[in-house]
Amino acid sequence: MDIQKHEKLWLVAGVAFIVLLIATVVYGTVGAGVSMVDDSGGTIAPDEIPDDDRFGEPRVEHVEGDEYEVYVVSRMFIFQPGTVEVPEGSTVTFYITSADVIHGYQLVGTNVNTMVIPGQIAEITVEFDEPAEYGVVCNEYCGSGHHDMEGMVEVVPEDEWEGA
């Protein structure tokens, strides 16, 4: 079969475009370090959250040196704690769970983004090098008040941090 010159050109261009699309998807998932939500952070029954040592009182906890742990409970339509304050130069591990429905936990302007599933504990570690404020939004529709579900992570200069 004899394919004309223009048909060959369009065929090559189409195949090249498909290969480019596949390459960008592969890079976006593997190269950027994107991982699926799993239960590596552990599990917790939603009705046991109030009695749990970690989540009964959501908080920021100093581990050692520049390491901190933040325990967050997502509920319709709030994050507890609503505002998280940590010093600059810290490494923070967030442990997030849901007491009711599926929520999202996204730090706006960063690549921190996880799904918060009832019964599972999402674990995410972030390094905060400079003072900044990051809005926290729920990016999974969780009901009629979803649009009001927001919080804040404040990274303050180390000499201004009051948690020391």
VOZASE-893059 format. One record per residue: residue in one letter; residue number from 1; x, y, z of N, C-alpha, C in turn. Coordinates in nm, 4 decimals. Example, Ala and Ser with C-alpha at 12.3 -4.5 7.8 and 13.67 -1.06 7.14 Angstrom:
A_1_1.3190_-0.5690_0.7800_1.2300_-0.4500_0.7800_1.3200_-0.3300_0.7800
S_2_1.2850_-0.2250_0.7080_1.3670_-0.1060_0.7140_1.2900_0.0030_0.7870
This chain:
M_1_0.0850_-0.1170_0.0000_0.0000_0.0000_0.0000_0.0894_0.1231_0.0000
D_2_0.0591_0.2179_-0.0846_0.1386_0.3391_-0.0997_0.0698_0.4529_-0.0251
I_3_0.1360_0.4994_0.0817_0.0800_0.6110_0.1587_0.1487_0.7377_0.1114
Q_4_0.0689_0.8355_0.0843_0.1248_0.9596_0.0328_0.2049_1.0327_0.1406
K_5_0.2873_1.1255_0.0969_0.3796_1.1978_0.1818_0.3083_1.2693_0.2983
H_6_0.1980_1.3379_0.2727_0.1259_1.4115_0.3772_0.0610_1.3170_0.4782
E_7_0.0116_1.2056_0.4319_-0.0480_1.1080_0.5225_0.0573_1.0518_0.6165
K_8_0.1761_1.0238_0.5645_0.2856_0.9754_0.6489_0.3227_1.0803_0.7540
L_9_0.3272_1.2064_0.7131_0.3613_1.3136_0.8054_0.2604_1.3219_0.9197
W_10_0.1306_1.3178_0.8866_0.0278_1.3243_0.9900_0.0288_1.1994_1.0781
L_11_0.0576_1.0865_1.0228_0.0660_0.9635_1.1007_0.1812_0.9712_1.2016
V_12_0.2966_1.0155_1.1569_0.4125_1.0308_1.2455_0.3832_1.1354_1.3532
A_13_0.3234_1.2483_1.3143_0.2913_1.3533_1.4116_0.1918_1.3024_1.5162
G_14_0.0921_1.2260_1.4739_-0.0060_1.1716_1.5672_0.0564_1.0740_1.6659
V_15_0.1405_0.9848_1.6170_0.2081_0.8885_1.7038_0.3020_0.9610_1.7996
A_16_0.3744_1.0610_1.7513_0.4653_1.1381_1.8367_0.3876_1.2094_1.9469
F_17_0.2710_1.2626_1.9138_0.1877_1.3303_2.0135_0.1411_1.2327_2.1213
I_18_0.0999_1.1145_2.0827_0.0565_1.0128_2.1790_0.1721_0.9730_2.2716
V_19_0.2900_0.9525_2.2156_0.4074_0.9188_2.2957_0.4393_1.0320_2.3930
L_20_0.4293_1.1568_2.3481_0.4532_1.2716_2.4347_0.3532_1.2750_2.5505
L_21_0.2270_1.2508_2.5233_0.1257_1.2489_2.6296_0.1552_1.1398_2.7320
I_22_0.1899_1.0214_2.6863_0.2218_0.9124_2.7779_0.3446_0.9470_2.8613
A_23_0.4453_1.0072_2.7988_0.5668_1.0448_2.8718_0.5383_1.1484_2.9799
T_24_0.4516_1.2454_2.9528_0.4205_1.3459_3.0542_0.3424_1.2856_3.1701
V_25_0.2542_1.1920_3.1442_0.1811_1.1257_3.2515_0.2763_1.0427_3.3379
V_26_0.3657_0.9700_3.2750_0.4624_0.8894_3.3499_0.5520_0.9788_3.4347
Y_27_0.6035_1.0866_3.3764_0.6881_1.1786_3.4529_0.6094_1.2417_3.5674
G_28_0.4864_1.2816_3.5425_0.4048_1.3459_3.6450_0.3760_1.2578_3.7642
T_29_0.3731_1.1273_3.7445_0.3455_1.0374_3.8560_0.4715_0.9794_3.9175
V_30_0.5661_0.9401_3.8363_0.6880_0.8769_3.8884_0.7943_0.9819_3.9197
G_31_0.8205_1.0700_3.8266_0.9270_1.1678_3.8428_0.9013_1.2697_3.9522
A_32_0.7773_1.3072_3.9736_0.7445_1.4086_4.0734_0.7216_1.3494_4.2118
G_33_0.7327_1.2185_4.2253_0.7191_1.1552_4.3565_0.5759_1.1419_4.4048
V_34_0.4807_1.1391_4.3150_0.3413_1.1228_4.3528_0.3177_0.9784_4.3946
S_35_0.2476_0.9602_4.5059_0.2168_0.8244_4.5487_0.0694_0.8154_4.5856
M_36_0.0180_0.6972_4.5801_-0.1231_0.6757_4.6106_-0.1445_0.6751_4.7615
V_37_-0.2656_0.7073_4.8028_-0.3009_0.7017_4.9433_-0.2997_0.5554_4.9861
D_38_-0.2331_0.5288_5.0974_-0.2317_0.3925_5.1492_-0.2485_0.3969_5.3008
D_39_-0.2397_0.2837_5.3639_-0.2575_0.2791_5.5079_-0.1238_0.2692_5.5820
S_40_-0.0159_0.3221_5.5227_0.1144_0.3165_5.5873_0.1163_0.3979_5.7162
G_41_0.0278_0.4951_5.7294_0.0188_0.5737_5.8520_-0.0580_0.5024_5.9611
G_42_-0.1192_0.3896_5.9292_-0.1966_0.3145_6.0278_-0.3452_0.3322_6.0069
T_43_-0.4188_0.2725_6.0946_-0.5643_0.2817_6.0885_-0.6190_0.3191_6.2251
I_44_-0.7393_0.3722_6.2251_-0.8085_0.4063_6.3490_-0.9580_0.4061_6.3195
A_45_-1.0348_0.3473_6.4070_-1.1802_0.3479_6.3910_-1.2305_0.4891_6.4206
P_46_-1.3129_0.5458_6.3322_-1.3601_0.6835_6.3531_-1.4267_0.7066_6.4892
D_47_-1.4957_0.6081_6.5423_-1.5603_0.6273_6.6721_-1.4618_0.6216_6.7890
E_48_-1.3362_0.5822_6.7639_-1.2342_0.5779_6.8688_-1.1467_0.7029_6.8713
I_49_-1.1681_0.7964_6.7790_-1.0848_0.9167_6.7711_-1.0859_0.9972_6.9011
P_50_-1.2016_1.0224_6.9641_-1.1996_1.1038_7.0868_-1.1167_1.0421_7.2004
D_51_-1.1019_0.9102_7.2039_-1.0295_0.8434_7.3115_-0.8850_0.8105_7.2755
D_52_-0.8435_0.8399_7.1522_-0.7092_0.8069_7.1067_-0.6077_0.9067_7.1625
D_53_-0.4897_0.8552_7.2031_-0.3850_0.9427_7.2584_-0.3371_1.0460_7.1578
R_54_-0.3331_1.0095_7.0295_-0.2818_1.1007_6.9281_-0.3867_1.1995_6.8813
F_55_-0.5074_1.1514_6.8556_-0.6091_1.2349_6.7919_-0.7164_1.2863_6.8867
G_56_-0.7182_1.2397_7.0102_-0.8177_1.2873_7.1060_-0.8050_1.4370_7.1300
E_57_-0.6810_1.4852_7.1225_-0.6519_1.6274_7.1367_-0.5602_1.6694_7.0224
P_58_-0.6171_1.7058_6.9060_-0.5341_1.7432_6.7900_-0.4376_1.8561_6.8266
R_59_-0.3108_1.8437_6.7819_-0.2088_1.9369_6.8293_-0.0818_1.9308_6.7453
V_60_0.0110_2.0210_6.7778_0.1472_2.0184_6.7262_0.2340_1.9671_6.8402
E_61_0.3171_1.8681_6.8093_0.4009_1.8075_6.9137_0.5471_1.8105_6.8694
H_62_0.6338_1.8619_6.9572_0.7772_1.8662_6.9291_0.8353_1.7273_6.9568
V_63_0.9030_1.6690_6.8582_0.9607_1.5356_6.8741_1.1019_1.5499_6.9286
E_64_1.1906_1.6085_6.8490_1.3272_1.6387_6.8912_1.3922_1.7259_6.7855
G_65_1.4887_1.8058_6.8276_1.5582_1.8920_6.7319_1.4606_1.9769_6.6528
D_66_1.4662_1.9645_6.5202_1.3780_2.0410_6.4317_1.2609_1.9583_6.3811
E_67_1.2294_1.8488_6.4486_1.1218_1.7613_6.4029_0.9964_1.7800_6.4874
Y_68_0.8825_1.7877_6.4157_0.7539_1.8074_6.4798_0.6529_1.7111_6.4198
E_69_0.5531_1.6771_6.4996_0.4411_1.5963_6.4521_0.3136_1.6761_6.4738
V_70_0.2261_1.6730_6.3744_0.0981_1.7429_6.3831_-0.0122_1.6394_6.3661
Y_71_-0.1029_1.6359_6.4625_-0.2159_1.5435_6.4584_-0.3403_1.6241_6.4235
V_72_-0.4025_1.5893_6.3103_-0.5155_1.6650_6.2570_-0.6347_1.5717_6.2412
V_73_-0.7511_1.6198_6.2842_-0.8766_1.5484_6.2616_-0.9618_1.6325_6.1686
S_74_-1.0069_1.5727_6.0597_-1.0964_1.6392_5.9649_-1.2385_1.5977_5.9975
R_75_-1.3236_1.6967_6.0114_-1.4662_1.6722_6.0369_-1.5458_1.7656_5.9469
M_76_-1.6716_1.7284_5.9231_-1.7576_1.8198_5.8493_-1.7743_1.9441_5.9361
F_77_-1.7374_2.0509_5.9124_-1.6710_2.1161_5.8034_-1.5537_2.1960_5.8589
I_78_-1.4693_2.1289_5.9379_-1.3548_2.1944_6.0018_-1.2343_2.1011_6.0061
F_79_-1.1177_2.1617_6.0196_-0.9965_2.0891_6.0532_-0.9659_2.1211_6.1990
Q_80_-0.9271_2.0207_6.2747_-0.8858_2.0429_6.4128_-0.7418_1.9973_6.4254
P_81_-0.6444_2.0802_6.4584_-0.6570_2.2234_6.4816_-0.6735_2.2990_6.3502
G_82_-0.7417_2.4125_6.3587_-0.7657_2.4938_6.2399_-0.6415_2.5681_6.1955
T_83_-0.5592_2.6082_6.2933_-0.4335_2.6762_6.2636_-0.3196_2.5975_6.3252
V_84_-0.2198_2.5697_6.2437_-0.1001_2.4984_6.2880_0.0161_2.5958_6.2769
E_85_0.0923_2.6106_6.3860_0.2072_2.7007_6.3850_0.3340_2.6209_6.4131
V_86_0.4321_2.6355_6.3244_0.5613_2.5671_6.3391_0.6729_2.6662_6.3077
P_87_0.7949_2.6417_6.3613_0.9056_2.7326_6.3320_0.9690_2.7031_6.1968
E_88_1.0336_2.8043_6.1400_1.1057_2.7844_6.0141_1.2197_2.6856_6.0368
G_89_1.2583_2.6176_5.9307_1.3669_2.5211_5.9396_1.3251_2.3893_6.0027
S_90_1.1957_2.3660_6.0115_1.1485_2.2440_6.0756_1.1016_2.1402_5.9738
T_91_1.1071_2.0155_6.0174_1.0525_1.9043_5.9401_0.9283_1.8587_6.0141
V_92_0.8154_1.8650_5.9461_0.6867_1.8380_6.0100_0.6221_1.7166_5.9447
T_93_0.5819_1.6222_6.0280_0.5058_1.5072_5.9800_0.3614_1.5259_6.0233
F_94_0.2733_1.5328_5.9261_0.1303_1.5458_5.9526_0.0689_1.4064_5.9568
Y_95_-0.0098_1.3798_6.0612_-0.0918_1.2593_6.0708_-0.2356_1.3079_6.0692
I_96_-0.3087_1.2695_5.9656_-0.4421_1.3249_5.9443_-0.5420_1.2109_5.9306
T_97_-0.6537_1.2226_6.0006_-0.7599_1.1237_5.9865_-0.8942_1.1953_5.9786
S_98_-0.9954_1.1206_5.9414_-1.1299_1.1766_5.9282_-1.2241_1.1082_6.0260
A_99_-1.3104_1.1879_6.0845_-1.4075_1.1347_6.1792_-1.5396_1.0981_6.1128
D_100_-1.5592_1.1355_5.9860_-1.6904_1.1131_5.9275_-1.6891_1.0710_5.7807
V_101_-1.6470_1.1562_5.6900_-1.6510_1.1268_5.5467_-1.5127_1.1504_5.4860
I_102_-1.4982_1.1232_5.3576_-1.3713_1.1488_5.2890_-1.3510_1.2996_5.2752
H_103_-1.2318_1.3443_5.3147_-1.1928_1.4839_5.3019_-1.0621_1.4899_5.2235
G_104_-1.0173_1.6096_5.1937_-0.8852_1.6322_5.1365_-0.8080_1.7228_5.2296
Y_105_-0.6759_1.7190_5.2208_-0.5908_1.8090_5.2991_-0.4839_1.8596_5.2048
Q_106_-0.4962_1.9855_5.1635_-0.4038_2.0430_5.0676_-0.3490_2.1741_5.1226
L_107_-0.2141_2.1863_5.1216_-0.1493_2.3131_5.1549_-0.1355_2.3901_5.0243
V_108_-0.2098_2.4976_5.0132_-0.2139_2.5757_4.8895_-0.0759_2.6327_4.8591
G_109_-0.0337_2.6183_4.7343_0.0949_2.6703_4.6910_0.2096_2.5723_4.7107
T_110_0.1795_2.4503_4.7544_0.2818_2.3468_4.7713_0.2341_2.2208_4.7005
N_111_0.3152_2.1161_4.7054_0.2713_1.9885_4.6500_0.2173_1.8959_4.7589
V_112_0.1853_1.9517_4.8761_0.1260_1.8735_4.9846_-0.0226_1.8604_4.9572
N_113_-0.0651_1.7366_4.9346_-0.2037_1.7112_4.8986_-0.2329_1.5647_4.9257
T_114_-0.3261_1.5365_5.0144_-0.3603_1.3976_5.0432_-0.5098_1.3819_5.0628
M_115_-0.5542_1.2630_5.0416_-0.6928_1.2260_5.0654_-0.7023_1.1757_5.2094
V_116_-0.8054_1.2172_5.2806_-0.8235_1.1784_5.4206_-0.9467_1.0887_5.4274
I_117_-0.9221_0.9613_5.4562_-1.0271_0.8599_5.4501_-1.0606_0.8124_5.5912
P_118_-1.1894_0.8052_5.6263_-1.2257_0.7535_5.7587_-1.1672_0.6135_5.7794
G_119_-1.1084_0.5922_5.8964_-1.0495_0.4620_5.9272_-0.9023_0.4526_5.8925
Q_120_-0.8504_0.5486_5.8161_-0.7084_0.5475_5.7806_-0.6414_0.6750_5.8325
I_121_-0.5110_0.6642_5.8549_-0.4318_0.7791_5.8974_-0.3373_0.8138_5.7828
A_122_-0.3580_0.9307_5.7242_-0.2694_0.9779_5.6171_-0.1449_1.0370_5.6824
E_123_-0.0292_1.0024_5.6278_0.0978_1.0524_5.6813_0.1717_1.1260_5.5708
I_124_0.2115_1.2492_5.5998_0.2809_1.3304_5.5004_0.3889_1.4109_5.5727
T_125_0.5108_1.4133_5.5199_0.6215_1.4860_5.5831_0.6637_1.6016_5.4934
V_126_0.6826_1.7181_5.5554_0.7137_1.8405_5.4823_0.8272_1.9140_5.5540
E_127_0.9156_1.9741_5.4763_1.0190_2.0606_5.5320_0.9808_2.2049_5.5045
F_128_0.9785_2.2857_5.6105_0.9473_2.4274_5.5973_1.0743_2.5067_5.6237
D_129_1.1346_2.5625_5.5182_1.2626_2.6311_5.5302_1.2501_2.7805_5.5599
E_130_1.1413_2.8414_5.5163_1.1269_2.9859_5.5302_0.9916_3.0208_5.5914
P_131_0.9838_3.1350_5.6610_0.8544_3.1787_5.7145_0.7542_3.2015_5.6013
A_132_0.6338_3.1543_5.6213_0.5279_3.1703_5.5217_0.3946_3.1312_5.5845
E_133_0.2884_3.1633_5.5151_0.1550_3.1195_5.5547_0.0974_3.0375_5.4404
Y_134_0.0440_2.9221_5.4741_-0.0149_2.8335_5.3746_-0.1598_2.8087_5.4128
G_135_-0.2478_2.8337_5.3191_-0.3873_2.8005_5.3416_-0.4069_2.6506_5.3296
V_136_-0.4959_2.5969_5.4106_-0.5305_2.4554_5.4040_-0.6737_2.4473_5.3534
V_137_-0.6951_2.3679_5.2496_-0.8299_2.3506_5.1965_-0.8635_2.2029_5.1859
C_138_-0.9908_2.1755_5.1928_-1.0422_2.0409_5.1678_-1.0760_2.0357_5.0195
N_139_-1.0097_1.9474_4.9464_-1.0333_1.9410_4.8023_-1.1125_1.8173_4.7610
E_140_-1.1802_1.7558_4.8565_-1.2726_1.6463_4.8281_-1.4101_1.6918_4.8777
Y_141_-1.5078_1.6928_4.7890_-1.6408_1.7402_4.8281_-1.6932_1.6560_4.9443
C_142_-1.7253_1.7245_5.0547_-1.7645_1.6528_5.1766_-1.9019_1.6928_5.2284
G_143_-1.9753_1.7705_5.1524_-2.1099_1.8064_5.1944_-2.1394_1.9533_5.1689
S_144_-2.2537_1.9976_5.2201_-2.3028_2.1318_5.1881_-2.2162_2.2444_5.2433
G_145_-2.1376_2.2204_5.3463_-2.0507_2.3248_5.4017_-1.9067_2.3118_5.3562
H_146_-1.8840_2.2304_5.2550_-1.7483_2.2044_5.2053_-1.6715_2.3321_5.1730
H_147_-1.7386_2.4284_5.1154_-1.6720_2.5522_5.0728_-1.6191_2.6335_5.1907
D_148_-1.6646_2.6066_5.3126_-1.6180_2.6784_5.4314_-1.5054_2.6050_5.5039
M_149_-1.4684_2.4879_5.4564_-1.3690_2.4060_5.5258_-1.2291_2.4526_5.4872
E_150_-1.1657_2.5222_5.5799_-1.0323_2.5747_5.5539_-0.9540_2.5834_5.6837
G_151_-0.8244_2.5992_5.6705_-0.7362_2.6128_5.7855_-0.6129_2.6911_5.7452
M_152_-0.5107_2.6880_5.8312_-0.3896_2.7655_5.8053_-0.2702_2.6945_5.8690
V_153_-0.1588_2.6925_5.7942_-0.0304_2.6502_5.8492_0.0587_2.7727_5.8449
E_154_0.1018_2.8168_5.9632_0.1869_2.9349_5.9742_0.3283_2.8902_6.0101
V_155_0.4233_2.9236_5.9241_0.5640_2.8972_5.9502_0.6243_3.0300_5.9932
V_156_0.6637_3.0376_6.1197_0.7111_3.1638_6.1761_0.8619_3.1601_6.1967
P_157_0.9257_3.2779_6.1986_1.0693_3.2803_6.2291_1.0960_3.2132_6.3635
E_158_1.2063_3.1446_6.3728_1.2355_3.0647_6.4916_1.2359_3.1494_6.6194
D_159_1.2843_3.2741_6.6124_1.2880_3.3580_6.7332_1.1494_3.4090_6.7738
E_160_1.0505_3.3987_6.6870_0.9144_3.4405_6.7173_0.8232_3.3244_6.7558
W_161_0.8738_3.2039_6.7420_0.7889_3.0876_6.7675_0.7673_3.0704_6.9166
E_162_0.6417_3.0593_6.9563_0.6075_3.0529_7.0978_0.5928_2.9116_7.1511
G_163_0.6091_2.8130_7.0653_0.5922_2.6746_7.1096_0.7161_2.6182_7.1766
A_164_0.8253_2.6929_7.1768_0.9509_2.6423_7.2351_0.9461_2.6366_7.3853
